[in-house]
Amino acid sequence: MAPVFADNTYARLPDRFYARLAPTPVSAPRLVQLNEPLARQLGLDPAFLASPEGVEILAGNRIAEGSDPIALAYAGHQFGNFVPQLGDGRALLLGEVVDTSGVRRDIQLKGSGPTPFSRRGDGRAALGPVLREFLISEAMYALGIPTTRSLAAVITGERVMREDILPGAVLTRVASSHIRVGTFQFFAARGDTEALRLLADHVIARHYPDAGSYRELFEKVMERQASLVAQWLRVGFVHGVMNTDNVSIAGETIDYGPCAFMDTYHPETVFSSIDQYGRYAYGKQPQIAGWNLARLAEAMLPLFADDNDAALAVANELLGKYAALFGVAYLDVMRQKFGLTTAQEGDPELLQSFMKLLMDNGTDYTSAFRRLSDGTARGLFDEPADFDSWDIKYRARLGQEPQADASRQASMRAVNPVYIPRNYRVEAVLETAIKDDDYGPFEEFLEVLRKPYEARPQFAAYEGLPQGDQKPYRTY
């Protein structure tokens, strides 16, 4: 029996919100990854999805019952430059399901062929980026960070032309929705206030039903963005392309392109080869999130007030709260990493002095915090005396905490992972899958990443740091 989509509420909005079209069929689809736990959470039958009929749906060769495929329209600032029309150039929203928790979720095909928004692209996806998004989005979910998720990866049996000729694939992505900051910008650029209002009403109904006004809607989006970026920093994640078309209104991590995880700590860490000026560096992500929110506020001006000056005053008042909002969110997650449950004067300085130690010593971010949890971090520092000086202050601060050492260490281990998607390991498992059609290493790595906070002796090798030529890592 085919999966039945509950609805496609976005497709009930006016035609100018999207383009309605079917996926482009592929020649020889083959399922290479299926997220069975997610399928069950969505109320879908994994056995059906793995069947020939299910694979046809996941490849875009068959339209499932209740599906109403659409490509969403949106605009966006890309590296600071505004593009008035972007849109889903290689993706189609198939429809929505209500999962076993009663939450409405989008199901989207990525790499399903050209759309009216393709801008000279072929509408297809290569296997490498599909598997990369599958792996890292599931790792982010296991780390406890709001994210889109990956349901399935299907090889198409066709080739796509990029720098090289590569195997094609289709990713089935699941999200709370695919509405972006750039969706609001699309209609604002056209002066379409009616569409802005319809869009905002749709977002309130779907994501923020307790928002009593458009002002409150913006505040809630801002809160989620501040919290999300603080969580990114907690685990050393660098998104790499925080364009406004890659900012989810629902507050989820979306569009895993040139993302990566930081090894050696440095706030200026950049992985993307196209981010030549470090706009989206690790330490600049909070600032860029604020910049993106300012673009959302600009788009929403007609909704804040009829008078432009009054609307600007509302927007400026709201945006003025962002720095403090992010500061609270960041300090909260960092206190957790250090095992602090109370707030004391001097905490920011204590925490930042440890970060400077990491930077000055070239210390691995993930390992340092995990070993701080276990009381064994000293051995990671080239200058142990520097650590000792800091540790005296840290121990004094812990003396002000009400919890016992064992309880504190357990709470620290719950937020400081053992395993992250180390960049060199990601590349290794992708290469084996693509070149050898061998998914064993990929699946083992995925199994490791699904329990990132649990040290398992059989997977000790996955704690290994990059060596030699594995260090100067670049994404596309």
C-alpha positions as CSV (number, residue, x, y, z in Angstrom):
1,M,0.0,0.0,0.0
2,A,1.4,3.4,-1.0
3,P,2.0,6.0,1.8
4,V,-0.9,8.4,1.9
5,F,0.0,12.1,2.4
6,A,-2.2,13.8,4.9
7,D,-2.3,17.0,2.8
8,N,-0.2,19.7,1.2
9,T,-1.4,22.8,3.1
10,Y,1.2,24.9,1.3
11,A,-0.3,23.9,-2.1
12,R,-3.5,25.5,-1.0
13,L,-1.9,28.9,-1.0
14,P,-2.1,30.9,-4.3
15,D,-0.3,29.7,-7.4
16,R,2.4,32.4,-7.1
17,F,3.8,30.7,-4.1
18,Y,5.1,27.7,-6.1
19,A,5.2,25.8,-9.4
20,R,3.1,22.7,-9.6
21,L,4.9,19.9,-11.6
22,A,5.8,16.2,-11.3
23,P,9.3,14.9,-10.7
24,T,11.4,13.9,-13.7
25,P,11.6,10.1,-13.9
26,V,15.0,8.4,-13.7
27,S,16.2,5.3,-15.6
28,A,17.3,2.7,-13.0
29,P,16.5,3.7,-9.4
30,R,18.1,1.7,-6.6
31,L,17.6,2.3,-2.9
32,V,21.0,2.6,-1.1
33,Q,19.9,4.0,2.3
34,L,16.6,3.9,4.2
35,N,16.1,5.5,7.6
36,E,13.8,2.9,9.1
37,P,13.4,4.6,12.5
38,L,12.4,7.8,10.9
39,A,10.0,6.0,8.5
40,R,8.2,4.4,11.5
41,Q,8.2,7.8,13.3
42,L,6.4,9.2,10.2
43,G,3.9,6.4,10.3
44,L,5.3,4.9,7.1
45,D,6.0,1.3,6.4
46,P,9.8,0.7,5.9
47,A,9.1,-2.6,4.1
48,F,6.9,-0.8,1.6
49,L,9.4,2.0,1.1
50,A,12.1,-0.6,0.3
51,S,9.8,-2.4,-2.2
52,P,9.9,-1.7,-5.9
53,E,6.9,0.5,-5.7
54,G,8.3,2.4,-2.7
55,V,11.6,3.0,-4.5
56,E,9.7,4.3,-7.5
57,I,8.1,6.9,-5.2
58,L,11.4,7.8,-3.5
59,A,13.0,8.2,-6.9
60,G,10.3,10.4,-8.3
61,N,9.1,7.8,-10.9
62,R,5.7,7.4,-9.3
63,I,3.4,9.8,-7.5
64,A,2.1,8.5,-4.2
65,E,-1.5,8.7,-3.2
66,G,-2.4,12.1,-1.8
67,S,0.8,13.7,-3.2
68,D,0.7,17.2,-4.8
69,P,4.2,17.9,-5.9
70,I,5.3,21.6,-5.9
71,A,8.5,23.6,-6.2
72,L,8.5,26.5,-3.8
73,A,9.3,30.0,-4.8
74,Y,11.7,32.1,-2.7
75,A,14.4,34.7,-3.0
76,G,17.6,35.2,-0.9
77,H,20.8,37.1,-0.1
78,Q,23.7,34.9,-1.2
79,F,26.9,36.0,0.4
80,G,25.3,39.4,1.0
81,N,24.0,39.8,-2.6
82,F,20.3,39.8,-3.1
83,V,18.8,37.5,-5.8
84,P,15.1,38.3,-6.2
85,Q,14.2,34.8,-7.5
86,L,15.8,31.5,-6.4
87,G,13.3,28.8,-5.5
88,D,13.5,25.0,-5.6
89,G,15.6,24.5,-8.6
90,R,16.1,20.7,-8.0
91,A,13.6,19.8,-5.4
92,L,9.9,19.1,-5.0
93,L,7.7,19.1,-2.0
94,L,5.6,16.0,-2.3
95,G,3.3,16.7,0.5
96,E,2.9,16.4,4.3
97,V,2.4,13.7,6.8
98,V,1.3,13.8,10.4
99,D,3.9,11.8,12.4
100,T,3.2,9.5,15.3
101,S,3.6,12.5,17.7
102,G,1.0,14.5,15.9
103,V,3.5,16.8,14.3
104,R,3.0,17.8,10.6
105,R,6.1,17.2,8.5
106,D,7.1,18.0,4.9
107,I,8.4,15.3,2.7
108,Q,10.6,16.6,-0.2
109,L,12.6,15.0,-3.0
110,K,15.9,16.7,-3.6
111,G,17.5,16.0,-7.0
112,S,14.2,15.2,-8.6
113,G,14.8,17.1,-11.9
114,P,14.5,20.7,-13.2
115,T,11.8,23.1,-12.2
116,P,11.0,26.6,-13.4
117,F,13.4,27.9,-10.8
118,S,16.4,25.9,-12.0
119,R,18.4,28.8,-13.4
120,R,20.3,26.7,-16.0
121,G,20.8,23.8,-13.7
122,D,20.0,20.2,-14.5
123,G,17.8,19.7,-11.4
124,R,19.8,16.7,-10.4
125,A,22.0,15.8,-7.4
126,A,25.2,13.8,-7.2
127,L,25.5,10.9,-4.9
128,G,28.2,12.4,-2.7
129,P,26.2,15.4,-1.5
130,V,23.1,13.3,-1.0
131,L,25.0,10.8,1.2
132,R,26.7,13.7,3.0
133,E,23.4,15.4,3.9
134,F,22.0,12.0,5.0
135,L,25.0,11.4,7.3
136,I,25.4,14.8,8.8
137,S,21.7,15.7,9.2
138,E,21.2,12.4,11.1
139,A,24.3,13.2,13.3
140,M,22.8,16.6,14.1
141,Y,19.5,15.0,15.1
142,A,21.4,12.6,17.4
143,L,23.3,15.5,18.9
144,G,20.0,17.1,19.9
145,I,20.1,20.0,17.4
146,P,16.9,21.0,15.5
147,T,17.4,19.8,11.9
148,T,15.8,18.6,8.7
149,R,16.3,14.8,8.4
150,S,17.0,12.2,5.7
151,L,14.5,9.4,5.0
152,A,16.1,7.8,2.0
153,A,18.8,8.0,-0.7
154,V,18.2,6.5,-4.1
155,I,20.8,6.1,-6.9
156,T,19.2,7.0,-10.2
157,G,21.2,4.9,-12.6
158,E,22.2,8.1,-14.4
159,R,25.2,10.4,-14.4
160,V,25.4,14.1,-13.6
161,M,28.0,16.5,-14.9
162,R,29.8,18.6,-12.3
163,E,33.6,19.1,-12.2
164,D,33.6,15.3,-13.0
165,I,30.9,12.9,-14.2
166,L,29.3,11.5,-11.1
167,P,26.6,9.1,-10.2
168,G,23.2,10.7,-9.7
169,A,21.0,10.3,-6.7
170,V,17.8,11.6,-5.1
171,L,17.5,12.4,-1.4
172,T,14.1,12.2,0.5
173,R,14.2,15.0,3.0
174,V,11.9,15.5,6.0
175,A,11.4,18.9,7.6
176,S,9.0,20.8,9.8
177,S,8.5,22.9,6.7
178,H,10.6,24.4,3.9
179,I,9.6,28.0,4.4
180,R,12.7,30.3,4.6
181,V,13.6,33.9,5.3
182,G,14.0,34.1,1.5
183,T,10.3,33.1,1.1
184,F,9.3,36.3,2.8
185,Q,11.9,38.2,0.8
186,F,10.4,36.9,-2.5
187,F,7.1,38.6,-1.9
188,A,8.5,41.7,-0.3
189,A,10.7,42.3,-3.4
190,R,7.5,42.3,-5.4
191,G,5.6,44.5,-3.1
192,D,3.1,41.8,-2.7
193,T,1.7,42.6,0.8
194,E,-1.2,40.2,0.4
195,A,1.1,37.3,-0.2
196,L,3.3,38.3,2.8
197,R,0.2,38.3,5.0
198,L,-1.0,34.9,3.7
199,L,2.5,33.5,4.2
200,A,2.8,34.9,7.7
201,D,-0.6,33.5,8.6
202,H,0.4,30.1,7.3
203,V,3.6,30.2,9.3
204,I,1.7,31.1,12.5
205,A,-0.9,28.4,12.0
206,R,1.8,25.7,11.3
207,H,4.7,26.7,13.6
208,Y,3.8,29.4,16.1
209,P,0.1,29.1,16.9
210,D,0.6,31.0,20.1
211,A,1.8,34.1,18.2
212,G,-0.9,36.7,18.6
213,S,0.6,39.2,16.1
214,Y,3.2,39.4,13.4
215,R,5.4,41.1,15.9
216,E,5.2,38.1,18.1
217,L,5.8,35.9,15.1
218,F,9.1,37.6,14.4
219,E,10.1,37.4,18.1
220,K,9.5,33.7,18.1
221,V,11.5,33.1,14.9
222,M,14.3,35.2,16.4
223,E,14.3,33.1,19.6
224,R,14.6,29.9,17.6
225,Q,17.4,31.2,15.4
226,A,19.4,32.4,18.5
227,S,18.9,29.1,20.2
228,L,19.8,27.1,17.0
229,V,23.1,29.0,16.4
230,A,24.1,28.6,20.0
231,Q,23.6,24.9,19.6
232,W,25.8,24.9,16.5
233,L,28.6,26.5,18.4
234,R,28.1,24.0,21.2
235,V,29.2,21.1,19.0
236,G,31.7,23.0,16.7
237,F,29.4,23.0,13.7
238,V,30.1,25.4,10.8
239,H,27.1,25.7,8.4
240,G,29.2,27.3,5.7
241,V,26.4,29.0,3.7
242,M,24.1,31.0,5.9
243,N,22.4,32.7,3.0
244,T,18.8,33.9,3.8
245,D,17.4,31.2,1.5
246,N,19.1,28.6,3.8
247,V,17.4,30.0,7.0
248,S,14.4,28.0,8.0
249,I,11.5,29.9,9.6
250,A,10.9,26.8,11.7
251,G,14.3,27.1,13.4
252,E,15.8,23.9,11.9
253,T,19.2,23.4,10.4
254,I,18.6,23.1,6.6
255,D,20.6,22.7,3.4
256,Y,23.8,20.9,4.3
257,G,26.1,22.1,1.6
258,P,29.7,23.1,2.5
259,C,29.2,22.4,6.2
260,A,31.7,20.7,8.4
261,F,32.7,20.2,12.1
262,M,35.6,22.1,13.6
263,D,38.6,20.1,14.8
264,T,41.2,22.5,16.2
265,Y,39.4,25.4,17.9
266,H,39.6,28.8,16.2
267,P,36.7,31.2,15.8
268,E,37.8,32.1,12.3
269,T,37.5,28.5,11.1
270,V,36.2,28.3,7.5
271,F,35.8,25.1,5.4
272,S,34.0,26.3,2.3
273,S,36.1,27.0,-0.7
274,I,33.6,29.6,-1.9
275,D,33.6,31.5,1.3
276,Q,36.8,33.4,0.4
277,Y,36.4,36.2,2.9
278,G,35.2,34.1,5.9
279,R,31.7,35.6,6.0
280,Y,30.3,32.4,7.5
281,A,33.2,31.5,9.7
282,Y,32.5,29.5,12.9
283,G,32.7,32.6,15.2
284,K,30.7,34.8,12.9
285,Q,27.6,32.7,12.8
286,P,25.8,34.6,15.6
287,Q,26.4,37.9,13.8
288,I,25.3,36.5,10.5
289,A,22.1,35.1,12.1
290,G,21.4,38.6,13.3
291,W,22.0,40.0,9.8
292,N,19.6,37.5,8.3
293,L,17.0,38.3,10.9
294,A,17.3,42.0,9.9
295,R,16.5,41.0,6.3
296,L,13.5,39.1,7.6
297,A,12.4,42.2,9.5
298,E,12.8,44.3,6.3
299,A,10.6,41.9,4.4
300,M,7.9,42.0,7.2
301,L,7.8,45.8,7.5
302,P,4.3,46.0,5.8
303,L,3.0,43.6,8.4
304,F,4.3,45.5,11.4
305,A,2.5,48.7,10.7
306,D,0.8,50.6,7.8
307,D,3.0,53.6,8.3
308,N,6.6,52.9,7.2
309,D,8.2,55.0,10.0
310,A,6.2,53.1,12.6
311,A,7.1,49.8,11.0
312,L,10.8,50.6,11.1
313,A,10.5,51.6,14.7
314,V,9.0,48.2,15.5
315,A,11.6,46.3,13.5
316,N,14.5,48.2,15.2
317,E,13.0,47.6,18.6
318,L,12.7,43.9,17.9
319,L,16.2,43.5,16.4
320,G,17.7,45.4,19.3
321,K,16.8,42.4,21.5
322,Y,18.8,39.9,19.4
323,A,22.3,40.3,20.9
324,A,21.1,39.8,24.4
325,L,18.8,36.9,23.4
326,F,21.7,35.1,21.7
327,G,24.1,35.9,24.6
328,V,21.7,34.2,27.0
329,A,21.3,31.2,24.7
330,Y,25.0,30.8,24.2
331,L,26.0,31.3,27.8
332,D,23.3,28.7,28.8
333,V,24.7,26.0,26.5
334,M,28.3,26.7,27.4
335,R,27.5,26.6,31.1
336,Q,26.1,23.1,30.4
337,K,29.4,22.1,28.6
338,F,31.4,23.2,31.7
339,G,29.0,21.5,34.1
340,L,27.6,24.7,35.6
341,T,24.0,24.7,36.7
342,T,23.9,28.1,38.4
343,A,24.8,31.5,37.1
344,Q,27.6,33.4,38.8
345,E,29.3,36.7,38.1
346,G,32.5,36.0,36.2
347,D,31.3,33.0,34.3
348,P,31.7,34.5,30.9
349,E,35.3,35.4,31.6
350,L,36.1,32.0,33.0
351,L,34.5,30.3,30.0
352,Q,36.2,32.6,27.4
353,S,39.6,32.1,29.0
354,F,39.3,28.4,28.4
355,M,38.4,29.0,24.8
356,K,41.5,31.2,24.4
357,L,43.5,28.4,25.9
358,L,42.1,26.1,23.2
359,M,43.0,28.5,20.5
360,D,46.5,29.3,21.8
361,N,47.3,25.6,22.1
362,G,45.7,24.5,18.9
363,T,43.6,22.0,20.9
364,D,40.8,19.9,19.4
365,Y,37.4,21.4,20.5
366,T,35.4,18.2,20.8
367,S,38.1,16.2,22.7
368,A,38.9,19.0,25.1
369,F,35.3,19.3,26.3
370,R,34.8,15.5,26.5
371,R,38.0,15.1,28.5
372,L,37.1,18.1,30.7
373,S,34.0,16.1,31.5
374,D,36.2,13.2,32.7
375,G,38.8,15.3,34.4
376,T,41.5,14.3,31.9
377,A,41.8,17.4,29.7
378,R,45.2,18.5,30.9
379,G,47.1,16.1,28.7
380,L,45.7,17.7,25.5
381,F,47.6,21.0,26.1
382,D,51.1,21.7,24.8
383,E,51.6,24.0,27.8
384,P,50.0,22.2,30.8
385,A,51.0,25.0,33.1
386,D,48.6,27.3,31.3
387,F,45.8,24.8,31.8
388,D,46.7,24.4,35.5
389,S,46.4,28.1,36.1
390,W,42.9,28.1,34.5
391,D,41.9,24.9,36.2
392,I,42.5,26.4,39.7
393,K,39.8,29.0,38.9
394,Y,37.5,26.4,37.4
395,R,37.8,24.1,40.5
396,A,37.0,27.1,42.7
397,R,33.9,27.8,40.5
398,L,32.8,24.2,40.7
399,G,32.9,24.5,44.5
400,Q,30.0,26.9,44.2
401,E,27.9,24.3,42.5
402,P,25.3,22.3,44.5
403,Q,25.7,19.0,42.6
404,A,28.1,16.2,43.4
405,D,31.1,15.5,41.1
406,A,29.6,12.3,39.7
407,S,26.3,14.1,38.8
408,R,28.2,17.0,37.2
409,Q,30.3,14.7,35.1
410,A,27.3,12.8,33.9
411,S,25.5,16.0,32.9
412,M,28.6,17.2,31.0
413,R,28.9,13.9,29.1
414,A,25.3,14.4,28.0
415,V,26.2,17.5,26.1
416,N,29.8,17.0,25.1
417,P,30.0,14.3,22.4
418,V,32.5,11.6,22.0
419,Y,31.8,11.3,18.3
420,I,31.2,13.9,15.7
421,P,31.2,13.6,11.9
422,R,35.0,14.1,11.6
423,N,35.6,15.6,8.2
424,Y,38.2,13.1,7.1
425,R,36.0,10.2,8.1
426,V,33.0,11.7,6.2
427,E,35.1,11.9,3.1
428,A,36.5,8.4,3.5
429,V,33.1,6.7,3.8
430,L,31.7,8.7,0.9
431,E,34.6,7.8,-1.3
432,T,34.1,4.1,-0.5
433,A,30.4,4.3,-1.2
434,I,30.8,6.2,-4.5
435,K,33.8,4.5,-6.0
436,D,33.3,0.9,-4.7
437,D,29.5,0.8,-4.2
438,D,30.3,-0.3,-0.7
439,Y,28.1,1.2,2.0
440,G,29.4,-0.8,4.9
441,P,31.7,1.9,6.2
442,F,29.0,4.5,5.7
443,E,26.5,2.5,7.7
444,E,28.9,1.8,10.5
445,F,29.8,5.5,10.8
446,L,26.1,6.3,10.8
447,E,25.6,3.8,13.7
448,V,28.4,5.5,15.7
449,L,26.9,9.0,15.1
450,R,23.5,7.9,16.2
451,K,24.8,7.6,19.8
452,P,27.3,10.5,19.9
453,Y,27.4,10.9,23.7
454,E,27.9,7.2,24.5
455,A,31.5,6.0,24.6
456,R,31.7,2.5,23.1
457,P,35.0,0.7,23.1
458,Q,34.3,-1.1,19.8
459,F,34.2,2.3,18.1
460,A,37.2,3.9,19.8
461,A,38.9,4.5,16.5
462,Y,36.2,7.0,15.6
463,E,37.5,9.3,18.3
464,G,40.7,9.7,16.3
465,L,41.8,13.2,15.3
466,P,42.9,14.0,11.7
467,Q,46.5,13.6,10.9
468,G,48.9,15.1,8.4
469,D,47.2,15.8,5.1
470,Q,43.8,15.1,6.6
471,K,43.9,18.5,8.4
472,P,43.6,21.2,5.7
473,Y,40.0,20.3,4.9
474,R,37.9,22.1,2.3
475,T,34.4,21.6,1.2
476,Y,33.0,22.8,-2.1
